[in-house]
Amino acid sequence: MDELTTEEKEILKPFMTNLDKPIFCLVNLPEVVKGALFARYSRSPNSLRRVLIDEFIKEPETGFGDLVNLDAKDTHNQIVAINKAEKFYERMLIGYGDDSVAELGGAHMAVEQVSQIAAKFIESSRIGISPLEKSTRYVWFDKKIDGKYMYYRPKKLMDSKLADLYVETCNLLFNTYSKLIPKMTVFFKELYPKEPDISERGYESTIRAKACDVLRVFLPAATITNLGLFGNGRAFEYLLLKMYSSELDEIRDAAACMHEELNKTIPSFVRRSNDEMFGLSHQEFLKETN
């Protein structure tokens, strides 16, 4: 175990789940700091605690002190400190020349109001990405906004002669789905009467799930859904490359929005996704091979 001074223990306390065991977790640190810390850790003879103290906290160039000692309300200085730290850690990560370093930082992201087609495209990148989608097995999709069912209306299609047929078809599917909800609910309640030892809430949830599961076959691929994603930096970089190379406007537009938000959380890990040196050539490769 490390010999830490009392002062060093106080400094490290906010960032470690314990200070006296060989197994611990990092907390209260930005993703890029954790990624850079582990990258340096892999090439150091010292413990992680020692590396954090000696090579990050005590090194002015890292901007670590500015980053972690800010008042949460001090937004301007927070941004300045984060940008300073990002530049240092990006140089550090690039210096290692190893893409696996980007697997040491990650982000949680919400991707909302996308079609099932876009959702499935995003979810297909399983390595390094953990998706969770709004479930057609447990949630009704009969909601309307401004009198319209929630399905994707591609601009090119809506500007074409097929627009009316597309809208009529989707509306027919959603109308059928919506009208069958009460009928299917009654059907399953008659088929599976409530037992005395089952709570009302539990019973209603079970009946809803059974009805949802049957009726979801009516939902078209254009159905709007929401996604929650957790992924590491390397996985998000590849996902963006793949999305930028898609033939579908919706997916490319979603990529641009996702990239913008990831640049606020893990910028060092996704910066190459659409640049001229790396991103664009990889996008062309994916277009040619997919």
N, C-alpha and C positions, 0 to 999 in steps of 0.2 A: 504493500500500500504506500501511497505518496505521503511524504512528510509535509503537510501543509501548515503554514502558520495560522494563527488565530485570525489575522487580517485576511489572509487568502481564503479561508473558509467562509468568512462573512461575504467576501466578494463573489464566491462561487455559489453560495446558498440559493440565490434566486434562479439559478440555471440548471440545477441538478436535483434529482429526486432523493438522493442521499449523498453524503460526503465521506462515508466510512466503509462502503461495500464495493466489491469489484464489479458488480452489475448495477447499472443505474440508467435512467433516461434523462435526456436533455429537455428542458422546458424553457419557455419565455425567450426563445431565440428566433430571429428571422430565419426563413428557410435557407437563404443564400449563406448565412453564417454557419449554419449546421453543415451544409454541403462542403463549404471550404474547410471547416474544422476537421471533418472526417477525411477529406482529401489529404490534408497535412498530416493527420494522425497516422495514415497508412504508411507514411515515409519518415516517421519519427520513432526513436527508441523510447520516447517518454509516454506516460499515460495520457489519456484524454484530458484529465483535469490539469495536468502540467502544461500541456500544449495550449489549452484555452487561456490559462493564466499568463504564460511566458510569451506566447507568439501572437496572441490576439488582444487580450485585455491590456497588457503592458506596452503594446506597440501602437504609438500614436497614428501611424500610417493607416492602420486598419479602420480607424474611425469608430472602433467598437464602443469606446466610452461615450461618445456623442450619441450613439445609437440606442444604448440601453439605459441611459440616465436621463432621458427626456420626459418631461411632463406629457401625459397622454393628450392634453388639450393643446399642446404647442405644435400645431399641425405644420406650420411653415418650417420650423427648425427640424421637425421630424423628417420632412421630405428632403431637406438639404443633407441631413445626416445619412439617410438611407441611400441617397444618390452617391454620396462620397464613399460609403461602404461598398455599394454595388460595384463601383469602378475598380476598387482595390480587389475585391473578391473575384470579379470577372477576370482580371489579369492573372490572378492566382490560379483559377480554374483552367484558363486557356494554357497557362504554363505547364500544366500537368499533361496536356495533350491526350487525355483519356476521356472518351464520352461517358464511361461508366460513372464518372464523378457526378454527372447530372442526375444520376439515380438516387443521390443522397439528399435531394431536396424535392419537395412536392407541394401540391396545392389542392384544396377543395374548391370545386367550381360548380355553379348551377347553370344549366343550359336550358332555358325555357322557351316555350312557344315555337318548337320545331316540329316538323312532320315526323311520322313514324319512319319514313324513309331516311331522313337525316339522322334520327335517333339510332337506327340500326347500323348506319354507316359508322357513327361514332363508337357504338358499342362493340363493333367488330374488332377494334384495336384492344384486345384483351390483355396483352402483355404489358404490365406496368400501369394499366388503367383499370380502376374498379368502378363500373357504372351501376347506378340504381335508377330505374325508370318508374315514372308514374304508372301504376299497374292497372291494366284493363281488367284484371281479375278481381279487383277490390274497389275500384272507383268507377262511378257512373260518368259517362262521357256525353251526356245529353244537354249540357249547359250551352246556352246561347249568349253571345255578346253583341249588343246592338241588333238583336233580332237574327243573328247569323250563327249557324253551327260552327264549331271550332275545327275547321279543316284548312289545310294550306292551299292558297290560291296563287300559283306561280304566275308572275306577270306575263311571261311569254304566252302561256296557255290562255290567260284571261284576255289577252289582246288578239287571240286567234278566233277563227270561226267555230272552234270546238268549245268555246267558253260556256255557252248555254247548256250544251250537253253535259259538260263536266259538272256544272253546278247542279243541274237536275238530278244527275246520278248520285252525287254525294248527298244531296238533300233527301233523296229517296231512301238511301241507306240509313242516314241518321234518323229520319222520321220513323222508319220501320223499327229501328233499335229502340227509340224512345217510347213508341206506342206499346212495345212488348214488355217493357220493364215492369209495369204493375201486373200484367197477366202472368209473366214468368215468376214473379214474386209469390203470387197467390198459388200458382201451380206447385212450387217447391214447399210452401207452407202446408199444403194439403198432403203432399207426398211425405214430408218429414215433420209431423206435428211436434210441438215443443214438449220436451220431457220436463218433469217437475224439478229435477236437480240442475237444470240448465238456466242460467240467468237470462233475462230478457235481452240484455245487450249482446250477450254471446250468441244467442239464438238468431237475432236480427242480423248480426255480422255474418253468421254462417249462411243464412238464406241469401243475403246480398251477394256473397262470394259465389254461390252456386248459380245464381241468376246472371251475374256479370260474366262468369266463365262461359256460359252458353251463348249469351247475346253478343259477345265481343267479335264473333265471326262477321257481324254486319259492319264493323268499323273499317273504313277504307284505309289504305296506306297513307293517305293525306291527313289522317287524324292528327291534330295538334297534341303534343305531349310535353312533359318536362323531364329533365335528367339531372341527377346529381352525380358528379364525377370526383374521384380522388385518383391522382396519378403522380408519378415522379416526373422530374423535369425532362428526362430523356424520352419518356413515353409521350408526354405532351408535345415535345418537339416533332416526333414522328407523326403523331396524330394531325398536327397542323399541316405538315408537309403533304400528308395524304388528302386532307380536306381541301387544301389549296389546289391540288391537282384534279379535283373532281370536275365532271362535266356539268354538274348541277349548280345553278346560281345560288340556291338556298344554302348548300353546304359550303361553298366558297365564302358567302357572306357571313355565315356562322363562324368560319375559321378566322376571318378578320376581326370579328367581335371578340372571340375567345382570345386571340392573340393580344388584342388591346388590353384585356383584363389581366392576362397572365403576365404582361409586361409590368404590371403594378405589383405583382406578388413574387414571381420567380423570373425576372427579366433576363438574368444571366444564362438561364437554361433554355430559353426559347427564342433568343434574339436572332439566331441563324435561320429560323424557319422560313423567312421570306426575303433574305438578303441576296445580293447578287453573287457573292462568293460561294455560298453553300446552298441556300434554300432554293433558288430558282432552278439550278441545275438538277437538284434532286427531284423537284416537282416535275421537270421534263422527263426524267427517267421513269417516274411513277406513271405519268401519262402514257408513255410508250409501252410500258410493261403490263399495265392493268387492262 
